[in-house]
Amino acid sequence: MTEGKKYSEDTVAVWKLPLADGVHEIEFEHGTATGRRVVRLDGNIVRQKEWMFRLVGDEVFDIENVQCTIKVEPDGLFMYTYDLLVDGKSLEDFRAHFSKTHSTWLFTTSNGVENRIILDKATMDIFVNGFQISDAMSEFIENGTETHFVIGNEILATIRTEHSGDKKTGVVHNLFINGSLVPEL
């Protein structure tokens, strides 16, 4: 579980889920004596059931257009396993798929504010701290495109999309903040 944060004594699992609008924390409480189940998303209760006699089964909920399922399965006498499925995939498979279809960068401003920039490679939509950028301007360059946008009111950002020259690597996406390259996560 996450260090430094207090969880309920019935909290049995905590997952971090990366999506285009940011990283979400999913917390699951399972009271095996009471049958109580609570699903929290970013600290807010999204599902709650009291006095369930059946201690195994699924809890299904959505984050935007993404379906999540917490699978509760028996694992011996009064023991349980807890798995998170995201759009029908294990969390690990979903994370791998997400990293192939999205580019993610973290940029910290001079005053210590962290910004998460995500590019959806299929749609070329750009998200900054969970909000889609609607006023980005693209222009063609020699080997691809540059998309310019502003973070806050003063930070100039550019995503340069160009062919790498290598068939295996294909297209690469690089983020530049005020002209400096930001490494991708």
N, C-alpha and C positions, 0 to 999 in steps of 0.2 A: 504494500500500500504506500501511498505518497507520504513521505516523511514531513513532519511538522504540521500536518493537518489532523484534526480530531475527527474520528468516525464513530458511529454508533457501535456498541458492543455486538450487535447483530450483523454488522457489515461483514460480508464474506468475500466480496470481490470489488475491485475498482479497476476500470479500464480507461485508457486515453484513446480517443478516436479522432484521427485527423480528417477533417472535411474542408471543403473550399472556404467555408466561413470561419475556420479556425479549428483548434483542438478542443474537443469536448470531453468532459470527465463524466463517466457513467459509474454510479455507485449502486451496489445491490445489497440490500439487507434481507436476510432469510432467518427468521426466528423459528428454529426447528422445534422448539417446545410449544410455541403458540401458533405456528403456521403463518405468521405475519410475513408479508413481502412488501418491500418498498423499493422502487426504482427512482433514483435521483439523477437528473441531468443538469450538470453544472450547478449542483447544490439545490435545485428545485425539484420537488416531488412531481413525477409525471405518471406514476402508477402506484396504487397502494391497495393492498388486500389484507383483511384481518381474518383471523380464525379459519384458515384453510386446513382441511383435514388431509388433503392430498399434498404431500410435501415435494413431489417431483412435478415436472411439466415446464411449459414455456411461458415466458412473459414477453409480449410483443409490444413494441412502441416505435414511433417514428421520430426522426430528427429531420425536419424539413421534408424532403422527398426520399429519404433513406430509411429503409425498414431495418430495425434492430430486433434481435431475438436473444433473450437470455435463456439458455437451456439449463435446467436443473435436473440432474440425473443421479440415481443412487450409485454409491461407490463403497459398498460394504454396509455393515450394520450402523445405522444412524450417521453415515458419512455421505457427502454429496460432492459432485463436481459441478462447476459453473463455467459455462462457455458463452462467449458473445459471438453471435453471427451477425454480419452486416451485409445486407442485400443478399443473403443466402450463402455468404462466404465466411470462413473463419476470419477472425480479426487479423491474423497474420497474412492471409491471402488477400484480404481487402487492402491492408496497408501496402503490400507489394504492388497491387493493381493501381492504387492511388498514386504511388510514386512513379509509375510508368506513364500515367495519364495527366499528371500535374507536376509543375515545377514549384518548389517552395523555397523562399528565402526569408531570413530574419535580418532586420536592419535596426540598429539602435541609434537613436539621434544623439546629438551632443549633450542634451539634457537628460539622457538615460531612458527615454521612452522607447520600448521595443515595438517594432512593427513587423507583422507577418504579411508577406506578399505571396500570393498564390496565382499561378497562371494555369488555367485549364487548357491543355494543349489541343484538345479537340475543337473547342469553341473559340479559343483565344480570349476568353473572358479573364479579366484581371480582378482580383479581390485584395483589398488592403484592410487588414484587421476585421475581416468578415463582411465588408461592404464592397459591392461591385463598383468598379470604376466605370462611369458612363461617359466621361468626357475625354477619353484617351484619343490621341491622334496618331495615325500610322502613316509611315512613308516608306517607299521602296528604296532599298540600298542595293549595292552591287550584287550581293549574294543572298538577299532576303529582304527583311523588313525591320524597321525600328518603330516601336510603339512608345510614345511619350505621354507621361501623365505626371501629376503633381500629388505629393503626399503632404497633407496638411495644407499650408498656404505657401510654403517656401522651398520644399525639397523636390528637386527635379529628378524624376526617375525615367529610365528608358529600358525597355526589354528589347534586346536585339535577337532576332530569330534569323538564323542563316544555316545553310547546308555546311556540314563539317568538311566535305570533300571525301569522306570515308563512307562507303555504302553501309557498313555495319553500324556506324554511329548515327548516320542520317542527320536530321535537323537538330541543332542545339539552340538553347535559349539561355541568354545571359542577361542578368540585371545589372544596370549601372545606376548608382545614386550619385548625383552631382559629378558625373564623369568617372567615378571609381567603381570597379567591378566588385560585386557582392557575391561571395561563394554560395552555391546552392546547397541546401541541406541534404 
